[in-house]
């Protein structure tokens, strides 16, 4: 049989051959990896974007809260106006009924006056 060194050479040769076959397709991907500086710059940009987004979200929440308050105020104003109009309409209805009754009484008196006259 061969020497013990020969027994190590075959697996090493197989591993080397596998590496030689698998490594070339990975080289472009390894070269395309960004540098640590590029990663830091990208991280800083993402941090800025996140801060801007958080500020925009906060501004949106604030605007939403203000709009909700305006809607509540306007709804209360409309309810009050509606109630006032309802009371005015009821008053107008009572006034019309009183005028109709007064007109009927006046016509009745006028009819009595001409009949007795």
C-alpha distances in whole Angstrom, upper triangle without the diagonal:
4,7,9,11,9,10,13,14,14,16,18,19,20,22,24,24,26,28,29,30,32,33,36,38,38,40,43,44,42,45,48,47,51,51,52,55,55,55,57,60,59,59,63,64,63,65,68,68,67,70,72,72,73,76,77,76,78,81,81,81,84,86,85,87,90,90,90,93,95,94,95,98,99,99,101,104,104,104,107,109,108,110,113,113,113,116,118,118,119,122,123,123,125,127,128,128,131,133,133,134,137,137,138,141,142,143,144,147,147,148,150,152,153,154,156,158
4,7,8,6,7,11,11,11,14,16,16,18,20,21,22,24,25,26,28,30,31,33,36,36,37,40,41,40,42,45,45,48,48,49,52,53,52,54,57,56,57,60,61,60,62,65,65,65,68,70,69,70,74,74,74,76,79,79,79,82,84,83,85,88,88,88,91,93,92,94,97,98,97,100,102,102,103,106,107,107,109,111,112,112,115,116,116,118,120,121,121,124,126,126,127,130,131,131,133,136,136,137,139,141,141,143,145,146,147,149,151,152,152,155,156
4,5,5,7,9,10,12,14,15,16,18,20,20,22,24,25,26,28,30,30,33,36,35,36,40,40,39,41,44,44,46,46,47,50,51,50,53,55,55,55,58,60,59,61,64,64,64,66,69,68,69,72,73,73,75,77,77,78,81,82,82,84,86,87,87,90,92,92,93,96,97,97,99,101,101,102,105,106,106,108,110,111,111,114,116,116,117,120,121,121,123,125,126,127,129,131,131,133,135,136,137,139,141,141,142,145,146,146,149,150,151,152,155,156
4,5,5,7,9,11,12,13,15,17,18,19,21,22,23,25,27,28,29,32,34,34,34,38,38,37,39,42,41,44,44,44,48,49,48,50,53,52,52,55,57,56,58,61,61,61,64,66,65,66,69,70,70,72,75,74,75,78,79,79,80,83,84,84,87,89,89,90,92,94,93,96,98,98,99,102,103,103,105,107,108,108,111,113,113,114,117,118,118,120,122,123,124,126,128,128,130,132,133,134,136,138,138,139,142,143,144,146,148,148,149,152,153
4,5,5,6,9,11,11,12,15,16,16,18,20,21,22,24,26,26,29,32,31,32,35,36,34,36,39,39,41,41,42,45,46,45,47,50,50,50,53,55,54,56,59,59,59,62,64,63,64,67,68,68,70,73,73,73,76,78,77,79,82,82,83,85,87,87,88,91,92,92,94,97,97,98,100,102,102,104,106,107,107,110,111,112,113,116,116,117,119,121,122,123,125,126,127,129,131,132,133,135,136,137,138,141,142,142,145,146,147,148,151,152
4,5,5,7,9,10,11,13,15,15,17,19,20,21,23,25,25,28,30,30,31,35,35,34,36,39,39,42,42,43,46,47,46,48,51,50,51,54,55,55,56,59,60,59,62,64,64,65,68,69,68,71,73,73,74,77,78,78,79,82,83,83,86,87,87,89,91,92,92,95,97,97,98,101,102,102,104,106,107,107,110,112,111,113,116,116,117,119,121,121,123,125,126,127,129,131,131,132,135,136,137,138,141,141,142,144,146,147,148,150,152
4,6,6,7,9,10,12,13,15,16,18,19,21,22,24,25,27,30,30,31,34,34,33,36,38,38,41,41,42,45,46,45,47,50,49,50,53,54,53,55,58,58,58,61,63,62,63,66,67,67,69,71,71,72,75,76,76,77,80,81,81,83,85,85,86,89,90,90,92,95,95,95,98,100,99,101,104,104,105,107,109,109,110,113,114,114,117,119,119,120,123,124,124,126,128,129,130,132,134,134,136,138,139,140,142,144,144,145,148,149
4,6,6,6,9,10,11,12,14,16,17,18,20,21,22,25,27,27,28,31,32,30,32,35,35,38,38,38,42,42,41,44,47,46,46,49,51,50,52,55,55,55,57,60,59,60,63,64,64,66,68,68,69,72,73,73,74,77,78,78,80,82,82,84,86,87,87,90,92,92,93,96,97,97,99,101,102,102,105,107,107,108,111,112,112,114,116,117,118,120,121,122,124,126,127,128,130,131,132,133,136,137,137,140,141,142,143,146,147
4,6,5,6,9,10,10,12,14,15,16,18,20,20,23,25,25,26,30,30,29,31,34,34,37,37,38,41,42,41,44,46,46,46,49,51,50,52,55,55,55,58,60,59,60,63,64,64,66,68,68,69,72,73,73,75,78,78,78,81,83,83,84,87,88,88,90,92,92,93,96,97,97,99,102,102,103,105,107,107,109,111,112,112,115,117,117,118,121,122,122,124,126,127,128,130,132,132,134,136,137,138,140,142,142,144,146,147
4,5,5,6,9,10,10,12,14,15,17,18,20,22,24,25,26,29,30,29,31,34,34,37,37,39,42,42,41,44,47,46,46,50,51,50,52,55,55,55,57,59,59,60,63,64,63,66,68,68,68,71,73,72,74,77,77,77,80,82,82,83,86,87,87,89,91,91,92,95,96,96,98,101,101,101,104,106,106,107,110,111,111,113,115,115,117,119,120,121,123,125,125,126,129,130,131,132,135,135,136,138,140,141,142,144,146
4,5,5,6,8,10,10,12,14,15,16,18,21,23,22,24,27,27,26,29,32,31,34,35,36,40,40,38,41,44,43,43,47,48,47,49,52,51,51,54,56,55,57,60,60,60,62,65,64,65,68,69,69,71,74,74,74,77,79,78,80,83,83,83,86,88,88,89,92,93,93,95,97,98,98,101,102,102,104,106,107,107,110,112,112,113,116,117,117,119,122,122,123,125,127,127,129,131,132,133,135,137,138,139,141,142
4,5,5,6,8,10,10,12,14,15,16,19,21,21,22,25,26,24,27,29,29,32,32,34,37,37,36,39,41,41,41,44,46,45,47,50,50,50,53,55,54,55,58,59,59,61,64,63,64,67,68,68,70,73,73,73,76,78,78,79,82,83,83,85,87,87,88,91,92,92,94,97,97,98,100,102,102,104,106,107,107,110,112,112,113,116,117,117,119,121,122,123,125,127,127,129,131,132,133,135,137,137,139,141,142
4,5,5,6,9,10,10,12,14,15,17,20,20,21,25,25,24,26,29,29,33,33,35,38,38,37,40,42,42,42,46,47,46,48,51,51,51,54,56,55,56,59,60,60,62,65,64,65,68,69,69,71,74,74,74,77,79,79,80,83,84,84,86,88,88,89,92,93,93,95,98,98,98,101,103,103,104,107,108,108,111,112,113,114,116,117,118,120,122,122,124,126,127,128,129,132,133,133,136,137,138,139,142,143
4,5,5,6,9,10,11,12,14,16,18,19,20,24,24,23,26,28,28,32,33,34,38,37,36,40,42,41,41,45,45,45,47,50,49,49,52,54,53,55,58,58,58,60,63,62,63,66,67,67,69,72,72,72,75,77,76,78,81,81,81,84,86,86,87,90,91,91,93,95,95,96,99,100,100,102,104,105,105,108,110,110,111,114,115,115,117,119,120,121,123,125,125,127,129,130,130,133,135,135,136,139,140
4,5,5,6,8,10,10,12,15,17,16,18,21,21,20,23,25,25,29,29,31,34,34,33,36,38,37,38,41,42,41,43,46,46,46,49,51,50,51,55,55,55,57,60,59,60,63,64,64,66,69,69,69,72,74,73,75,78,78,78,81,83,83,84,87,88,88,90,92,93,93,96,98,97,99,102,102,103,105,107,107,109,111,112,113,115,117,117,118,121,122,123,124,127,127,128,130,132,133,134,136,138
4,5,5,6,9,10,10,13,15,15,16,20,20,19,21,24,24,28,28,30,33,33,32,35,37,37,37,41,42,41,43,46,46,46,49,51,50,52,55,55,55,58,60,60,61,63,65,64,67,69,69,70,73,74,74,76,78,79,79,82,84,84,85,88,89,89,91,93,94,94,97,98,98,100,103,103,104,106,108,108,110,112,113,114,116,118,118,119,122,123,124,125,128,128,129,131,133,134,135,137,138
4,5,5,6,9,10,12,14,15,16,19,20,20,22,24,25,29,29,31,35,34,34,37,39,38,39,42,43,42,44,47,47,47,50,52,51,53,56,56,56,58,60,60,61,64,65,65,67,70,70,70,73,75,74,76,79,79,79,82,84,84,85,88,89,89,91,93,93,94,97,98,98,100,103,103,103,106,108,108,109,112,113,113,115,118,118,119,121,123,123,125,127,128,129,131,133,133,134,137,138
4,5,5,6,8,11,12,13,15,18,18,18,20,23,23,27,28,30,33,32,31,35,37,35,36,40,40,39,42,44,44,44,47,49,48,50,53,53,53,55,57,57,58,61,62,62,64,66,66,67,70,71,71,73,75,76,76,79,81,80,82,84,85,85,87,90,90,91,93,95,95,96,99,100,100,103,104,104,106,108,109,110,112,114,114,115,118,119,120,121,124,124,125,127,129,130,131,133,134
4,5,5,6,9,11,11,12,15,16,15,17,20,20,24,24,26,29,29,28,32,33,32,33,37,37,37,39,42,41,42,45,46,46,47,50,51,51,53,55,55,56,59,60,60,62,64,65,65,68,70,69,71,74,74,75,77,79,79,80,83,84,84,86,88,89,89,92,94,94,95,98,98,99,102,103,103,105,107,108,109,111,113,113,114,117,118,119,120,123,123,124,127,128,129,130,133,134
4,6,6,7,10,11,11,15,16,15,17,20,21,24,25,27,30,30,29,33,34,33,35,38,38,38,40,43,42,43,46,47,47,49,52,52,52,55,57,56,58,61,61,61,64,66,66,67,70,71,71,73,75,76,76,79,81,81,82,85,85,85,88,90,90,91,94,95,95,97,99,100,100,103,105,105,106,109,110,110,112,114,115,116,118,120,120,122,124,125,125,128,130,130,131,134,135
4,6,7,8,10,12,14,15,16,18,20,21,25,26,28,31,30,30,33,35,33,35,38,38,38,40,43,42,43,46,47,46,48,51,51,51,54,56,55,57,60,60,60,63,65,65,66,69,70,70,71,74,74,75,77,79,79,80,83,84,84,86,88,88,89,92,93,93,95,98,98,98,101,103,103,104,107,108,108,110,112,113,114,116,118,118,120,122,123,123,126,127,128,129,132,133
4,6,6,7,10,12,12,13,15,17,18,22,23,25,28,27,27,30,32,30,31,35,35,34,37,39,39,39,42,44,43,45,48,48,48,50,52,52,53,56,57,57,59,61,61,62,65,66,66,68,71,71,71,74,76,75,77,80,80,80,83,85,85,86,89,90,90,92,94,95,95,98,99,99,101,104,104,105,107,109,109,110,113,114,115,116,119,119,120,123,124,125,126,128,129
4,6,5,6,10,10,10,12,15,15,19,20,23,25,24,24,28,29,28,29,33,33,32,35,37,37,38,41,42,41,43,46,46,46,49,51,51,52,55,56,56,58,60,61,61,64,66,65,67,70,70,71,73,75,75,76,79,80,80,82,85,85,86,88,90,90,92,94,94,95,98,99,99,101,104,104,105,107,109,109,111,113,114,115,117,119,119,120,123,124,125,126,129,130
4,5,5,8,10,10,11,14,15,19,20,23,26,24,24,28,29,28,30,33,33,33,35,37,37,38,41,42,42,44,46,46,47,50,51,51,52,55,56,56,58,61,61,62,64,66,65,68,70,70,71,74,75,75,77,79,80,80,82,85,85,86,88,90,90,92,94,94,95,98,99,99,101,104,104,105,107,109,109,110,113,114,114,116,119,119,120,122,124,124,126,128,129
4,6,7,8,9,11,12,14,18,20,23,25,23,23,27,28,26,28,31,31,30,33,36,35,36,39,40,39,41,44,44,44,47,49,48,50,52,53,53,56,58,58,58,61,63,62,64,67,67,68,70,72,72,73,76,77,77,79,81,81,82,85,86,86,88,91,91,91,94,96,96,97,100,101,101,103,105,106,107,109,111,111,113,115,116,116,119,120,121,122,125,126
4,6,5,6,9,10,11,15,17,19,22,20,20,24,25,23,25,28,28,28,31,33,32,33,36,37,37,39,41,41,42,44,46,46,47,50,51,51,53,56,56,56,59,61,60,62,65,65,66,68,70,70,72,74,75,75,77,80,80,81,84,85,85,87,89,89,90,93,94,94,96,99,99,100,102,104,104,106,108,109,110,112,114,114,115,118,119,120,121,124,125
4,5,5,6,9,10,13,15,18,20,19,19,23,24,23,25,28,28,28,30,32,32,33,36,37,37,39,42,42,42,45,47,47,48,51,52,52,54,56,56,58,60,61,62,64,66,66,67,70,71,71,73,76,76,76,79,81,81,82,85,86,86,88,91,91,92,94,96,96,98,100,101,101,104,106,106,107,110,111,111,113,115,116,117,119,121,121,123,125,126
4,5,5,6,9,12,14,17,19,17,18,22,22,21,23,26,26,26,29,30,30,31,34,35,35,37,39,39,40,43,44,44,46,49,49,49,52,54,54,55,58,59,59,61,64,64,65,67,69,69,70,73,74,74,76,78,78,79,82,83,83,86,88,88,89,92,93,93,95,97,98,99,101,103,103,104,107,108,108,110,113,113,114,116,118,118,120,122,123
4,5,5,6,10,13,16,18,16,16,19,20,19,20,24,23,23,26,28,27,28,31,32,32,34,37,37,37,40,42,41,43,46,46,47,49,51,51,52,55,56,56,58,61,61,62,64,66,66,67,70,71,71,73,76,76,77,80,81,81,83,85,85,86,89,90,90,92,95,95,96,98,100,100,102,104,105,106,108,110,110,111,114,115,116,117,120,121
4,5,5,9,11,13,16,15,14,18,19,18,20,23,23,23,26,28,28,29,31,33,33,35,37,37,38,41,42,42,44,46,47,48,50,52,52,53,56,57,58,60,62,62,63,66,67,67,69,72,72,73,75,77,77,78,81,82,82,85,87,87,88,91,92,92,94,97,97,98,100,102,102,104,106,107,108,110,112,112,114,116,117,118,119,122,123
4,5,8,9,13,15,13,14,17,18,18,20,22,22,23,26,27,27,29,31,32,33,35,37,37,38,41,42,42,44,47,47,48,50,52,52,54,56,57,58,60,62,63,63,66,67,68,69,72,73,73,75,77,78,79,81,82,83,85,87,87,88,91,92,93,94,97,97,98,101,102,103,104,107,107,108,110,112,113,114,116,118,118,120,122,123
4,6,9,12,14,11,12,16,16,15,17,20,20,20,23,25,24,26,28,29,29,32,34,34,35,38,39,39,41,43,44,44,47,49,49,50,53,54,54,56,59,59,60,63,64,64,66,68,69,69,72,74,74,75,78,79,79,81,83,84,85,87,89,89,91,93,94,94,97,99,99,100,103,104,104,106,109,109,110,113,114,114,116,118,119
4,7,9,11,9,9,13,14,13,15,18,18,18,20,22,22,24,26,27,28,30,32,32,33,36,37,37,39,41,42,43,45,47,48,49,51,52,53,55,57,58,59,61,63,63,64,67,68,68,71,72,73,74,77,78,78,80,82,83,84,86,88,88,90,92,93,94,96,98,98,100,102,103,104,106,108,108,109,112,113,114,115,118,118
4,7,8,6,6,10,10,10,12,14,15,15,18,19,20,21,24,25,25,27,29,30,31,33,35,35,37,39,40,41,43,45,46,47,49,50,51,53,55,56,57,59,61,61,63,65,66,67,69,71,71,72,75,76,77,79,81,81,82,85,86,86,88,91,91,92,94,96,97,98,100,101,102,104,106,107,108,110,112,112,114,116,117
4,5,5,6,9,10,10,12,14,15,16,18,20,21,22,24,26,27,28,30,31,32,34,36,37,38,40,41,42,44,46,47,48,51,52,53,55,56,57,58,61,62,63,65,67,68,68,71,72,73,74,77,78,78,81,82,83,84,87,88,88,90,93,93,94,97,98,99,100,102,103,104,106,108,109,110,112,114,114,116,118,119
4,5,5,6,9,10,10,12,14,15,16,18,20,21,22,24,25,27,28,30,31,33,34,35,37,39,40,41,43,45,46,47,49,50,51,53,55,56,57,59,61,62,63,65,66,67,69,71,72,73,75,77,77,79,81,82,83,86,87,88,89,91,92,93,96,97,98,99,101,102,103,105,107,108,109,112,113,114,115,117,118
4,5,5,6,9,10,10,12,14,15,16,18,20,21,23,24,25,27,28,30,31,33,34,36,37,39,40,42,43,45,46,48,49,50,52,54,55,56,58,59,60,62,64,65,66,68,70,71,72,74,75,76,78,80,81,82,85,86,86,88,90,91,92,94,96,96,98,100,101,102,104,106,107,108,110,111,112,114,116,117
4,5,5,6,8,10,10,12,14,15,16,18,20,21,22,24,26,27,28,30,31,32,34,36,37,38,40,42,43,44,46,47,48,50,52,53,54,56,58,58,60,62,63,64,66,68,69,70,72,73,74,76,78,79,80,82,83,84,86,88,89,90,92,94,94,96,98,99,100,102,104,104,106,108,109,110,112,114,114
4,5,5,6,9,10,10,12,14,15,16,18,20,21,22,24,25,26,28,30,31,32,34,36,37,38,40,41,42,44,46,47,49,50,51,53,55,56,57,59,61,62,63,65,66,67,68,71,72,73,75,77,77,78,81,82,83,85,87,87,89,91,92,93,95,97,98,99,101,102,103,104,107,108,109,110,113,113
4,5,5,6,9,10,10,12,14,15,16,18,20,21,22,24,25,27,28,30,31,33,34,36,37,39,40,41,43,45,46,48,49,50,52,54,55,56,58,60,61,62,64,65,66,68,70,71,72,74,76,76,78,80,81,82,84,86,87,88,90,91,92,94,96,97,98,100,102,102,104,106,107,108,110,112,113
4,5,5,6,9,10,11,12,14,15,16,18,20,21,22,24,26,27,28,30,31,33,34,36,37,39,40,42,43,44,46,48,49,50,52,53,54,56,58,59,60,62,64,65,66,68,69,70,72,74,75,76,79,80,80,82,84,85,86,88,90,90,92,94,95,96,98,100,100,102,104,105,106,108,110,111
4,5,5,6,9,10,10,12,14,15,16,18,20,21,22,24,25,26,28,30,31,32,34,36,37,38,40,41,42,44,46,47,48,50,52,52,54,56,57,58,60,62,63,64,66,67,68,70,72,73,74,76,78,78,80,82,83,84,86,88,88,90,92,93,94,96,98,98,100,102,103,104,106,108,109
4,5,5,6,9,10,10,12,14,15,16,18,20,21,22,24,25,26,28,30,31,33,34,36,37,39,40,41,43,45,46,47,49,50,51,53,55,56,57,59,61,62,63,65,66,67,69,71,72,73,75,77,77,79,81,82,83,85,87,88,89,91,92,93,95,97,98,99,101,102,104,105,107,108
4,5,5,6,9,10,11,12,14,15,17,18,20,21,23,24,26,27,28,30,31,33,34,36,37,39,40,42,43,45,46,48,49,50,52,54,55,56,58,60,61,62,64,65,66,68,70,71,72,74,75,76,78,80,81,82,84,86,87,88,90,91,92,94,96,97,98,100,101,102,104,106,107
4,5,5,6,9,10,11,12,14,15,16,18,20,21,22,24,26,27,28,30,31,32,34,36,37,38,40,42,43,44,46,47,48,50,52,53,54,56,58,58,60,62,63,64,66,68,69,70,72,73,74,76,78,79,80,82,84,84,86,88,89,90,92,94,94,96,98,99,100,102,104,105
4,5,5,6,9,10,10,12,14,15,16,18,20,20,22,24,25,26,28,30,31,32,34,36,37,38,40,41,42,44,46,47,48,50,51,52,54,56,57,58,61,62,62,64,66,67,68,71,72,73,74,76,77,78,81,82,83,84,86,87,88,90,92,93,94,96,98,99,100,102,103
4,5,5,6,9,10,10,12,14,15,16,18,20,21,22,24,25,27,28,30,31,33,34,36,37,39,40,41,43,45,46,47,49,50,52,54,55,56,58,60,61,62,64,65,66,68,70,71,72,74,76,77,78,80,81,82,84,86,87,88,90,92,92,94,96,97,98,100,102,103
4,5,5,6,9,10,11,12,14,15,16,18,20,21,22,24,26,27,28,30,32,33,34,36,37,39,40,42,43,44,46,48,49,50,52,54,54,56,58,59,60,62,64,65,66,68,69,70,72,74,75,76,78,80,80,82,84,85,86,88,90,91,92,94,95,96,98,100,101
4,5,5,6,9,10,10,12,14,15,16,18,20,21,22,24,25,26,28,30,31,32,34,36,37,38,40,41,42,44,46,47,48,50,52,52,54,56,57,58,60,62,63,64,66,67,68,70,72,73,74,76,78,78,80,82,83,84,86,88,88,90,92,93,94,96,98,99
4,5,5,6,9,10,10,12,14,15,16,18,20,21,22,24,25,26,28,30,31,33,34,35,37,39,40,41,43,45,46,47,49,50,51,53,55,56,57,59,61,61,63,65,66,67,69,71,72,73,75,77,77,79,81,82,83,85,87,87,89,91,92,93,95,97,98
4,5,5,6,9,10,11,12,14,15,16,18,20,21,22,24,25,27,28,30,31,33,34,36,37,39,40,42,43,45,46,48,49,50,52,54,55,56,58,60,61,62,64,65,66,68,70,71,72,74,76,76,78,80,81,82,84,86,87,88,90,91,92,94,96,97
4,5,5,6,9,10,10,12,14,15,16,18,20,21,22,24,26,27,28,30,31,32,34,36,37,38,40,42,43,44,46,47,48,50,52,53,54,56,58,58,60,62,63,64,66,68,69,70,72,73,74,76,78,79,80,82,84,84,86,88,89,90,92,94,95
4,5,5,6,8,10,10,12,14,15,16,18,20,21,22,24,25,26,28,30,31,32,34,36,36,38,40,41,42,44,46,47,48,50,51,52,54,56,57,58,60,62,62,64,66,67,68,70,72,73,74,76,77,78,80,82,83,84,86,87,89,90,92,93
4,5,5,6,9,10,10,12,14,15,16,18,20,21,22,24,25,27,29,30,31,33,34,36,37,39,40,41,43,45,46,47,49,50,52,53,55,56,57,60,61,62,64,65,66,68,70,71,72,74,76,77,78,80,81,82,84,86,87,88,90,92,92
4,5,5,6,8,10,10,12,14,15,16,18,20,21,22,24,26,27,28,30,32,33,34,36,37,39,40,42,43,44,46,48,49,50,52,54,55,56,58,59,60,62,64,65,66,68,69,70,72,74,75,76,78,80,81,82,84,85,86,88,90,91
4,5,5,6,9,10,10,12,14,15,16,18,20,21,22,24,26,26,28,30,31,32,34,36,37,38,40,41,42,44,46,47,48,50,52,52,54,56,57,58,60,62,63,64,66,67,68,70,72,73,74,76,78,78,80,82,83,84,86,88,89
4,5,5,6,9,10,10,12,14,15,16,18,20,21,22,24,25,26,28,30,31,32,34,35,36,38,40,41,42,45,46,47,49,50,51,53,55,56,57,59,61,62,63,65,66,67,69,71,72,73,75,77,77,79,81,82,83,85,87,88
4,5,5,6,9,10,10,12,14,15,17,18,20,21,23,24,25,27,29,30,31,33,34,36,37,39,40,42,43,45,46,48,49,50,52,54,55,56,58,60,61,62,64,65,66,68,70,71,72,74,76,77,78,80,81,83,84,86,87
4,5,5,6,8,10,10,12,14,15,16,18,20,21,22,24,26,27,28,30,32,32,34,36,37,38,40,42,43,44,46,48,48,50,52,53,54,56,58,59,60,62,63,64,66,68,69,70,72,74,74,76,78,79,80,82,84,85
4,5,5,6,9,10,10,12,14,15,16,18,20,21,22,24,25,26,28,30,31,32,34,36,36,38,40,41,42,44,46,47,48,50,51,52,54,56,57,58,60,62,62,64,66,67,68,70,72,73,74,76,77,79,80,82,83
4,5,5,6,9,10,10,12,14,15,16,18,20,21,23,24,25,27,29,30,31,33,34,36,37,39,40,41,43,45,46,47,49,50,52,53,55,56,57,59,61,62,64,65,66,68,69,71,72,74,76,77,78,80,81,82
4,5,5,6,9,10,11,12,14,15,17,18,20,21,23,24,26,27,28,30,32,33,34,36,38,39,40,42,43,45,46,48,49,50,52,54,55,56,58,59,61,62,64,65,67,68,70,71,72,74,75,77,78,80,81
4,5,5,6,9,10,10,12,14,15,16,18,20,21,22,24,26,26,28,30,31,32,34,36,37,38,40,42,42,44,46,47,48,50,52,53,54,56,57,58,60,62,63,64,66,68,68,70,72,73,74,76,78,79
4,5,5,6,9,10,10,12,14,15,16,18,20,21,22,24,25,26,28,30,31,32,34,36,37,38,40,41,42,45,46,47,49,50,51,53,55,56,57,59,61,62,63,65,66,67,69,71,72,73,75,77,77
4,5,5,6,9,10,11,12,14,15,17,18,20,21,23,24,25,27,29,30,31,33,34,36,37,39,40,42,44,45,46,48,49,51,52,54,55,56,58,60,61,62,64,66,66,68,70,71,72,74,76,77
4,5,5,6,9,10,11,12,14,15,16,18,20,21,22,24,26,27,28,30,32,33,34,36,37,38,40,42,43,44,46,48,49,50,52,53,54,56,58,59,60,62,64,65,66,68,69,71,72,74,75
4,5,5,6,9,10,10,12,14,15,16,18,20,21,22,24,25,26,28,30,31,32,34,36,36,38,40,41,42,44,46,47,48,50,51,52,54,56,57,58,60,62,63,64,66,67,68,70,72,73
4,5,5,6,9,10,10,12,14,15,16,18,20,21,22,24,25,27,29,30,31,33,34,36,37,39,40,41,43,45,46,47,49,50,52,53,55,56,57,59,61,62,63,65,66,68,69,71,72
4,5,5,6,9,10,11,12,14,15,17,18,20,21,23,24,26,27,29,30,32,33,34,36,38,39,40,42,43,45,46,48,49,50,52,54,55,56,58,60,61,62,64,65,67,68,70,71
4,5,5,6,8,10,10,12,14,15,16,18,20,21,22,24,26,27,28,30,31,32,34,36,37,38,40,42,43,44,46,47,48,50,52,53,54,56,58,58,60,62,63,64,66,68,69
4,5,5,6,8,10,10,12,14,15,16,18,20,21,22,24,25,26,28,30,31,32,34,35,36,38,40,41,42,44,46,47,48,50,51,53,54,56,57,58,60,62,63,65,66,67
4,6,5,6,9,10,11,12,14,15,16,18,20,21,23,24,25,27,29,30,31,33,34,36,37,39,40,42,43,45,46,48,49,50,52,54,55,56,58,60,61,62,64,65,66
4,5,5,6,9,10,11,12,14,15,17,18,20,21,22,24,26,27,28,30,32,33,34,36,37,39,40,42,43,44,46,48,49,50,52,54,55,56,58,59,61,62,64,65
4,5,5,6,8,10,10,12,14,15,16,18,20,21,22,24,25,26,28,30,31,32,34,36,37,38,40,41,42,44,46,47,48,50,52,52,54,56,57,58,60,62,63
4,5,5,6,9,10,10,12,14,15,16,18,20,21,22,24,25,27,28,30,31,33,34,36,37,39,40,41,43,45,46,47,49,50,51,53,55,56,57,59,61,62
4,5,5,6,9,10,11,12,14,15,17,18,20,21,23,24,26,27,28,30,32,33,34,36,37,39,40,42,43,44,46,48,49,50,52,54,55,56,58,60,60
4,5,5,6,8,10,10,12,14,15,16,18,20,21,22,24,26,27,28,30,31,32,34,36,37,38,40,42,43,44,46,47,48,50,52,53,54,56,58,58
4,5,5,6,8,10,10,12,14,15,16,18,20,20,22,24,25,26,28,30,31,32,34,35,37,38,40,41,42,44,46,47,48,50,51,53,54,56,57
4,5,5,6,9,10,10,12,14,15,16,18,20,21,23,24,25,27,29,30,31,33,34,36,37,39,40,42,43,45,46,47,49,50,52,53,55,56
4,5,5,6,9,10,11,12,14,15,16,18,20,21,22,24,26,27,28,30,31,33,34,36,37,38,40,42,43,44,46,48,49,50,52,53,54
4,5,5,6,9,10,10,12,14,15,16,18,20,21,22,24,25,26,28,30,31,32,34,36,37,38,40,41,42,44,46,47,48,50,52,52
4,5,5,6,9,10,10,12,14,15,16,18,20,21,22,24,25,27,28,30,31,33,34,36,37,39,40,41,43,45,46,47,49,50,51
4,5,5,6,9,10,11,12,14,15,17,18,20,21,23,24,26,27,28,30,31,33,34,36,37,39,40,42,43,45,46,48,49,50
4,5,5,6,9,10,10,12,14,15,16,18,20,21,22,24,26,27,28,30,31,32,34,36,37,38,40,42,43,44,46,47,48
4,5,5,6,9,10,10,12,14,15,16,18,20,21,22,24,25,26,28,30,31,32,34,36,36,38,40,41,42,44,46,47
4,5,5,6,9,10,10,12,14,15,16,18,20,21,23,24,25,27,29,30,31,33,34,36,37,39,40,42,43,45,46
4,5,5,6,9,10,11,12,14,15,16,18,20,21,22,24,26,27,28,30,31,33,34,36,37,38,40,42,43,44
4,5,5,6,8,10,10,12,14,15,16,18,20,21,22,24,25,26,28,30,31,32,34,36,37,38,40,41,42
4,5,5,6,9,10,10,12,14,15,16,18,20,21,22,24,25,27,28,30,31,32,34,35,37,38,40,41
4,5,5,6,9,10,11,12,14,15,16,18,20,21,22,24,26,27,28,30,31,33,34,36,37,39,40
4,5,5,6,9,10,10,12,14,15,16,18,20,21,22,24,25,27,28,30,31,32,34,36,37,38
4,5,5,6,9,10,10,12,14,15,16,18,20,21,22,24,25,26,28,30,31,32,34,36,36
4,5,5,6,9,10,10,12,14,15,16,18,20,21,22,24,25,27,28,30,31,33,34,36
4,5,5,6,9,10,10,12,14,15,16,18,20,21,22,24,25,27,28,30,31,33,34
4,5,5,6,9,10,10,12,14,15,16,18,20,21,22,24,25,26,28,30,31,32
4,5,5,6,9,10,10,12,14,15,16,18,20,21,22,24,25,27,28,30,31
4,5,5,6,9,10,10,12,14,15,16,18,20,21,22,24,26,27,28,30
4,5,5,6,8,10,10,12,14,15,16,18,20,21,22,24,25,27,28
4,5,5,6,8,10,10,12,14,15,16,18,20,21,22,24,25,26
4,5,5,6,9,10,10,12,14,15,16,18,20,21,22,24,25
4,5,5,6,9,10,10,12,14,15,16,18,20,21,22,24
4,5,5,6,8,10,10,12,14,15,16,18,20,21,22
4,5,5,6,8,10,10,12,14,15,16,18,20,20
4,5,5,6,9,10,10,12,14,15,16,18,20
4,5,5,6,8,10,10,12,14,15,16,18
4,5,5,6,8,10,10,12,14,15,16
4,5,5,6,8,10,10,12,14,15
4,5,5,6,9,10,10,12,14
4,5,5,6,9,10,10,12
4,5,5,6,8,10,10
4,5,5,6,9,10
4,6,5,6,8
4,5,5,6
4,5,5
4,6
4
